[in-house]
Amino acid sequence: MKIRISLLLLSALLLSACTPHSEPAITDDTLVSHKVNGVTLTHRAIISPPEQFQPINEQYRSLYSASIMSKPGYNGKVLSQLENATPFFVLGEVENKWLAIAMENEGQLIGYIQGNAGVVESEYRATVLKDRPRARRANTTKSAGKCVTVGNNSKACKDSKSDTWILE
């Protein structure tokens, strides 16, 4: 009896080893690799590999809130959001001047953003300060013919835009 059970188990084991193994199903989260212009990019299957790739490998910071896309263009799926002033790494520039990005240096490609959505980390502060609206200065230059002396050290000037007199 023990021999029969042993032979039955052995034959079942041998038959199971002969069955062909199927490849695991590829889902959106399956990691895949593609080689583009001599650079190997690892990314999730939902992200389309770029057709062109120019390596950059620098840390950037986002200038505004931007959508991370599955393709380098607006025709892809929105994968997530890159918040304003978030640091990220640019792996390279792809077609249409979009950026292939990662969250860590030379890390996994997480998607694409527009080229103007970020700036090199070292230039971030200067870019933000340059882009900030400047305060308007009051027009202090008055024409000499429209001012009159009033009292000891005061004068009144006529505003040319509103025809009102302003005491200084």
C-alpha positions as a LaTeX table, in Angstrom:
\begin{tabular}{lrrr}
\hline
Residue & $x$ (\AA) & $y$ (\AA) & $z$ (\AA) \\
\hline
Met1 & 0.00 & 0.00 & 0.00 \\
Lys2 & 2.80 & 2.37 & 0.87 \\
Ile3 & 4.53 & 1.55 & $-2.40$ \\
Arg4 & 1.38 & 2.37 & $-4.42$ \\
Ile5 & 0.98 & 5.74 & $-2.70$ \\
Ser6 & 4.68 & 6.50 & $-3.22$ \\
Leu7 & 4.48 & 5.61 & $-6.92$ \\
Leu8 & 1.32 & 7.66 & $-7.33$ \\
Leu9 & 2.93 & 10.71 & $-5.71$ \\
Leu10 & 6.10 & 10.26 & $-7.76$ \\
Ser11 & 4.16 & 10.03 & $-11.03$ \\
Ala12 & 2.10 & 13.12 & $-10.10$ \\
Leu13 & 5.32 & 15.02 & $-9.35$ \\
Leu14 & 6.89 & 14.00 & $-12.66$ \\
Leu15 & 3.78 & 14.93 & $-14.63$ \\
Ser16 & 3.52 & 18.34 & $-12.97$ \\
Ala17 & 7.14 & 19.06 & $-13.87$ \\
Cys18 & 6.39 & 18.38 & $-17.54$ \\
Thr19 & 3.56 & 20.90 & $-17.88$ \\
Pro20 & 4.61 & 24.12 & $-19.60$ \\
His21 & 4.81 & 27.18 & $-17.37$ \\
Ser22 & 2.93 & 30.20 & $-18.58$ \\
Glu23 & 4.46 & 33.69 & $-18.42$ \\
Pro24 & 3.05 & 35.88 & $-15.67$ \\
Ala25 & 0.47 & 38.35 & $-16.91$ \\
Ile26 & 1.82 & 41.86 & $-17.54$ \\
Thr27 & $-0.11$ & 44.50 & $-15.61$ \\
Asp28 & 0.27 & 48.28 & $-15.52$ \\
Asp29 & 2.60 & 47.94 & $-12.52$ \\
Thr30 & 4.93 & 45.33 & $-14.04$ \\
Leu31 & 8.48 & 46.67 & $-14.33$ \\
Val32 & 9.92 & 46.62 & $-17.85$ \\
Ser33 & 13.13 & 47.96 & $-19.41$ \\
His34 & 13.76 & 49.61 & $-22.74$ \\
Lys35 & 16.97 & 50.83 & $-24.32$ \\
Val36 & 16.67 & 54.23 & $-26.02$ \\
Asn37 & 19.69 & 55.97 & $-27.58$ \\
Gly38 & 22.04 & 53.70 & $-25.63$ \\
Val39 & 20.38 & 54.36 & $-22.24$ \\
Thr40 & 18.39 & 51.66 & $-20.44$ \\
Leu41 & 15.21 & 53.00 & $-18.84$ \\
Thr42 & 13.33 & 50.94 & $-16.25$ \\
His43 & 9.68 & 51.86 & $-15.79$ \\
Arg44 & 6.19 & 50.50 & $-15.15$ \\
Ala45 & 4.44 & 48.91 & $-18.15$ \\
Ile46 & 1.80 & 51.68 & $-18.24$ \\
Ile47 & 4.53 & 54.21 & $-19.15$ \\
Ser48 & 5.37 & 54.34 & $-22.84$ \\
Pro49 & 9.09 & 54.38 & $-23.65$ \\
Pro50 & 10.27 & 57.53 & $-25.45$ \\
Glu51 & 11.27 & 57.47 & $-29.10$ \\
Gln52 & 14.15 & 59.91 & $-28.52$ \\
Phe53 & 16.20 & 60.43 & $-25.38$ \\
Gln54 & 18.87 & 63.00 & $-24.50$ \\
Pro55 & 20.34 & 62.28 & $-21.02$ \\
Ile56 & 20.35 & 65.11 & $-18.45$ \\
Asn57 & 20.59 & 63.43 & $-14.98$ \\
Glu58 & 20.17 & 66.56 & $-12.86$ \\
Gln59 & 18.02 & 67.54 & $-9.92$ \\
Tyr60 & 15.21 & 69.92 & $-10.82$ \\
Arg61 & 12.44 & 71.64 & $-8.87$ \\
Ser62 & 8.91 & 72.16 & $-10.16$ \\
Leu63 & 7.82 & 75.71 & $-10.92$ \\
Tyr64 & 4.13 & 74.89 & $-10.66$ \\
Ser65 & 1.83 & 71.95 & $-10.08$ \\
Ala66 & 2.13 & 69.66 & $-13.11$ \\
Ser67 & 0.59 & 66.39 & $-14.23$ \\
Ile68 & 2.91 & 63.40 & $-14.61$ \\
Met69 & 1.88 & 61.74 & $-17.88$ \\
Ser70 & 2.31 & 58.18 & $-19.20$ \\
Lys71 & 3.47 & 59.49 & $-22.61$ \\
Pro72 & 5.49 & 62.58 & $-23.52$ \\
Gly73 & 2.46 & 64.59 & $-24.59$ \\
Tyr74 & $-1.06$ & 65.49 & $-23.56$ \\
Asn75 & $-2.50$ & 62.35 & $-25.17$ \\
Gly76 & $-1.25$ & 60.08 & $-22.35$ \\
Lys77 & $-2.87$ & 59.14 & $-19.06$ \\
Val78 & $-2.34$ & 61.28 & $-15.97$ \\
Leu79 & $-0.41$ & 59.05 & $-13.56$ \\
Ser80 & 0.00 & 61.47 & $-10.66$ \\
Gln81 & 0.63 & 65.10 & $-9.78$ \\
Leu82 & 3.92 & 66.91 & $-9.18$ \\
Glu83 & 3.23 & 69.62 & $-6.60$ \\
Asn84 & 4.65 & 73.15 & $-6.74$ \\
Ala85 & 8.33 & 73.41 & $-5.63$ \\
Thr86 & 8.78 & 69.62 & $-5.43$ \\
Pro87 & 12.33 & 68.40 & $-6.09$ \\
Phe88 & 12.72 & 65.62 & $-8.67$ \\
Phe89 & 15.36 & 64.22 & $-11.00$ \\
Val90 & 15.31 & 64.64 & $-14.75$ \\
Leu91 & 16.62 & 61.53 & $-16.46$ \\
Gly92 & 16.55 & 63.21 & $-19.86$ \\
Glu93 & 14.74 & 65.24 & $-22.47$ \\
Val94 & 12.47 & 63.33 & $-24.83$ \\
Glu95 & 10.45 & 64.26 & $-27.91$ \\
Asn96 & 8.49 & 67.54 & $-27.95$ \\
Lys97 & 10.82 & 68.96 & $-25.25$ \\
Trp98 & 9.16 & 66.93 & $-22.49$ \\
Leu99 & 11.18 & 65.69 & $-19.51$ \\
Ala100 & 11.49 & 62.05 & $-18.43$ \\
Ile101 & 11.52 & 62.20 & $-14.62$ \\
Ala102 & 12.35 & 60.06 & $-11.59$ \\
Met103 & 12.07 & 60.72 & $-7.86$ \\
Glu104 & 15.65 & 59.65 & $-7.16$ \\
Asn105 & 18.93 & 60.12 & $-9.02$ \\
Glu106 & 19.14 & 57.68 & $-11.95$ \\
Gly107 & 16.05 & 55.94 & $-10.57$ \\
Gln108 & 13.03 & 54.38 & $-12.20$ \\
Leu109 & 11.21 & 56.46 & $-14.83$ \\
Ile110 & 7.89 & 57.55 & $-13.27$ \\
Gly111 & 6.54 & 59.55 & $-16.21$ \\
Tyr112 & 6.84 & 62.72 & $-18.23$ \\
Ile113 & 6.19 & 66.42 & $-17.57$ \\
Gln114 & 6.30 & 69.49 & $-19.80$ \\
Gly115 & 9.77 & 70.99 & $-20.24$ \\
Asn116 & 8.78 & 74.35 & $-18.75$ \\
Ala117 & 7.31 & 72.81 & $-15.58$ \\
Gly118 & 10.68 & 72.58 & $-13.87$ \\
Val119 & 14.04 & 74.28 & $-13.58$ \\
Val120 & 17.49 & 73.11 & $-12.48$ \\
Glu121 & 17.66 & 73.17 & $-8.66$ \\
Ser122 & 20.56 & 75.67 & $-8.60$ \\
Glu123 & 18.55 & 78.16 & $-10.71$ \\
Tyr124 & 15.22 & 77.74 & $-8.90$ \\
Arg125 & 15.44 & 80.69 & $-6.49$ \\
Ala126 & 16.61 & 83.15 & $-9.16$ \\
Thr127 & 13.86 & 81.99 & $-11.54$ \\
Val128 & 11.14 & 82.41 & $-8.92$ \\
Leu129 & 12.40 & 85.86 & $-7.88$ \\
Lys130 & 12.65 & 86.99 & $-11.50$ \\
Asp131 & 9.11 & 85.83 & $-12.23$ \\
Arg132 & 7.58 & 87.53 & $-9.17$ \\
Pro133 & 5.46 & 90.62 & $-9.92$ \\
Arg134 & 7.19 & 93.86 & $-9.00$ \\
Ala135 & 5.52 & 96.48 & $-6.85$ \\
Arg136 & 4.55 & 99.64 & $-8.68$ \\
Arg137 & 6.25 & 102.82 & $-7.63$ \\
Ala138 & 4.31 & 105.98 & $-7.17$ \\
Asn139 & 5.08 & 108.58 & $-9.80$ \\
Thr140 & 7.14 & 111.10 & $-7.83$ \\
Thr141 & 8.38 & 113.09 & $-10.79$ \\
Lys142 & 6.17 & 116.09 & $-11.28$ \\
Ser143 & 6.65 & 118.64 & $-13.98$ \\
Ala144 & 8.10 & 121.88 & $-12.66$ \\
Gly145 & 5.41 & 123.99 & $-14.30$ \\
Lys146 & 2.58 & 122.24 & $-12.38$ \\
Cys147 & 3.96 & 122.73 & $-8.85$ \\
Val148 & 3.55 & 125.80 & $-6.69$ \\
Thr149 & 5.11 & 126.70 & $-3.37$ \\
Val150 & 2.70 & 126.65 & $-0.45$ \\
Gly151 & 3.78 & 127.96 & 2.94 \\
Asn152 & 7.37 & 127.68 & 4.17 \\
Asn153 & 8.71 & 124.35 & 2.87 \\
Ser154 & 5.66 & 122.78 & 1.23 \\
Lys155 & 4.49 & 122.63 & $-2.30$ \\
Ala156 & 1.39 & 121.50 & $-4.17$ \\
Cys157 & 1.62 & 119.68 & $-7.47$ \\
Lys158 & $-1.14$ & 119.06 & $-9.97$ \\
Asp159 & $-1.53$ & 115.41 & $-10.99$ \\
Ser160 & $-1.73$ & 115.33 & $-14.78$ \\
Lys161 & $-3.90$ & 112.19 & $-14.88$ \\
Ser162 & $-6.65$ & 113.28 & $-12.52$ \\
Asp163 & $-6.21$ & 117.08 & $-12.41$ \\
Thr164 & $-6.10$ & 117.00 & $-8.61$ \\
Trp165 & $-3.66$ & 118.93 & $-6.46$ \\
Ile166 & $-1.39$ & 116.92 & $-4.14$ \\
Leu167 & 0.29 & 118.54 & $-1.13$ \\
Glu168 & 3.85 & 117.46 & $-0.49$ \\
\hline
\end{tabular}
